Amino acid sequence: MHTKTILITGAARGIGRGCAEYFLERGWNVAAMDISEISESDRLAVFRGDVSREDDAAAAVKFALERFGRLDALINNAGLAQPSYGPPETLPLEQWNRVIAVNLTGVFLMSRQAAPALRAARGAIINIASTRALMSEPNSEAYAASKGGVVALTHALALSLGPEVRVNCISPGWVETTPDAQRSEADRRQHPAGRIGVPRDIAAAAEYLIGAEFVTGQNLVVDGGMTKKMIYV
Ligand SMILES: NC(=O)c1ccc[n+]([C@@H]2O[C@H](COP(=O)([O-])OP(=O)(O)OC[C@H]3O[C@@H](n4cnc5c(N)ncnc54)[C@H](O)[C@@H]3O)[C@@H](O)[C@H]2O)c1
């Protein structure tokens, strides 16, 4: 069993929680950061904080280093997922600013605070973007812009932090985060891969990117093929 450490933001539920469980199973030490409560367990240390606050970002990295002595990987997962605040004409500016602050600025703050420790460990950053960086439904301007920003921030950071630190992002499609949610057969079958995604699909992609030594600055789309599907009627 190795003693590598990964810091995962937004790990109280959903994709972040799935990633925490996945890396714990593989023997990693996991430092979990969230604004919500999480229970600690063996090799899982929990820091309560907000990724959009730089003092919290700095404290989370310090906490992970104090608990585990090193930092090998960071998954910037925390996000306000698909907030729907109505049409752009009436979207309150404070809601736009909050989505950008958490989904985009939070990735920047966590990454730069973790950079020295990740450089020392020759580690990796995985940012969780979204297929909404590439395609849209109406009334999703703040979310789409924040995730497009994450894709661009990813290649910028890959250049600035390399070669010591590789930086990639994952763009999930539809990932079911409510285990007992009832989904129709049509929901499943519309995916070229034949099913809706689960958090472990994203965790497995993160594991691949952490180990992929010749891959940096990339956006790996993990969406069951949905963004490759021609939909003209
Ligand atoms: N579920 C999907 O289908 C899907 C698809 C594409 C992208 N994503 C992205 O994946 C990530 C996780 O999505 P999810 O569906 O698991 O969401 P979720 O809402 O289930 O979980 C998000 C977690 O982030 C935490 N969080 C929110 N704001 C925070 C902050 N300021 N600081 C620290 N923690 C904070 C929440 O408390 C929560 O535990 C998000 O970035 C989301 O945009 C999700």
The ligand as a MOL file (V3000), in Angstrom:
LIG
                    3D

  0  0  0     0  0            999 V3000
M  V30 BEGIN CTAB
M  V30 COUNTS 44 48 0 0 0
M  V30 BEGIN ATOM
M  V30 1 N -23.5400 15.6140 -11.5900 0
M  V30 2 C -23.3790 15.9390 -12.8590 0
M  V30 3 O -24.1260 15.4710 -13.7290 0
M  V30 4 C -22.2750 16.8830 -13.2700 0
M  V30 5 C -22.0550 17.0590 -14.6420 0
M  V30 6 C -21.0230 17.9020 -15.0490 0
M  V30 7 C -20.2310 18.5270 -14.1090 0
M  V30 8 N -20.4610 18.3450 -12.7800 0 CHG=1
M  V30 9 C -19.5740 19.0390 -11.8500 0
M  V30 10 O -19.0760 18.1080 -10.9150 0
M  V30 11 C -18.8560 18.7400 -9.6550 0
M  V30 12 C -19.6280 17.9760 -8.5770 0
M  V30 13 O -20.9810 17.9220 -8.9650 0
M  V30 14 P -22.0580 17.0880 -8.1290 0
M  V30 15 O -23.1690 16.7690 -9.0640 0
M  V30 16 O -21.4110 16.0060 -7.3550 0 CHG=-1
M  V30 17 O -22.5730 18.2490 -7.1460 0
M  V30 18 P -23.1820 18.1800 -5.6500 0
M  V30 19 O -24.0040 19.4170 -5.5120 0
M  V30 20 O -23.8290 16.8620 -5.3920 0
M  V30 21 O -21.8880 18.2980 -4.7190 0
M  V30 22 C -21.1300 19.4550 -4.7090 0
M  V30 23 C -20.3560 19.4980 -3.4060 0
M  V30 24 O -19.5670 20.7160 -3.4060 0
M  V30 25 C -19.7350 21.3510 -2.1410 0
M  V30 26 N -19.5230 22.7870 -2.2920 0
M  V30 27 C -20.3360 23.6840 -2.8940 0
M  V30 28 N -19.8340 24.9140 -2.8150 0
M  V30 29 C -18.6490 24.8000 -2.1460 0
M  V30 30 C -17.6700 25.7320 -1.7390 0
M  V30 31 N -17.8050 27.0360 -2.0000 0
M  V30 32 N -16.5720 25.2660 -1.0970 0
M  V30 33 C -16.4250 23.9410 -0.8030 0
M  V30 34 N -17.3480 23.0240 -1.1470 0
M  V30 35 C -18.4470 23.4460 -1.8090 0
M  V30 36 C -21.1620 20.9990 -1.7070 0
M  V30 37 O -21.3430 21.1720 -0.3040 0
M  V30 38 C -21.2620 19.5520 -2.1730 0
M  V30 39 O -20.7980 18.6520 -1.1840 0
M  V30 40 C -19.3250 20.1840 -9.8120 0
M  V30 41 O -18.2170 21.0050 -10.1250 0
M  V30 42 C -20.2630 20.1040 -11.0050 0
M  V30 43 O -20.3680 21.3410 -11.6800 0
M  V30 44 C -21.4750 17.5360 -12.3370 0
M  V30 END ATOM
M  V30 BEGIN BOND
M  V30 1 1 1 2
M  V30 2 2 2 3
M  V30 3 1 2 4
M  V30 4 1 4 5
M  V30 5 2 4 44
M  V30 6 2 5 6
M  V30 7 1 6 7
M  V30 8 2 7 8
M  V30 9 1 8 9
M  V30 10 1 8 44
M  V30 11 1 9 10
M  V30 12 1 9 42
M  V30 13 1 10 11
M  V30 14 1 11 12
M  V30 15 1 11 40
M  V30 16 1 12 13
M  V30 17 1 13 14
M  V30 18 2 14 15
M  V30 19 1 14 16
M  V30 20 1 14 17
M  V30 21 1 17 18
M  V30 22 2 18 19
M  V30 23 1 18 20
M  V30 24 1 18 21
M  V30 25 1 21 22
M  V30 26 1 22 23
M  V30 27 1 23 24
M  V30 28 1 23 38
M  V30 29 1 24 25
M  V30 30 1 25 26
M  V30 31 1 25 36
M  V30 32 1 26 27
M  V30 33 1 26 35
M  V30 34 2 27 28
M  V30 35 1 28 29
M  V30 36 1 29 30
M  V30 37 2 29 35
M  V30 38 1 30 31
M  V30 39 2 30 32
M  V30 40 1 32 33
M  V30 41 2 33 34
M  V30 42 1 34 35
M  V30 43 1 36 37
M  V30 44 1 36 38
M  V30 45 1 38 39
M  V30 46 1 40 41
M  V30 47 1 40 42
M  V30 48 1 42 43
M  V30 END BOND
M  V30 END CTAB
M  END
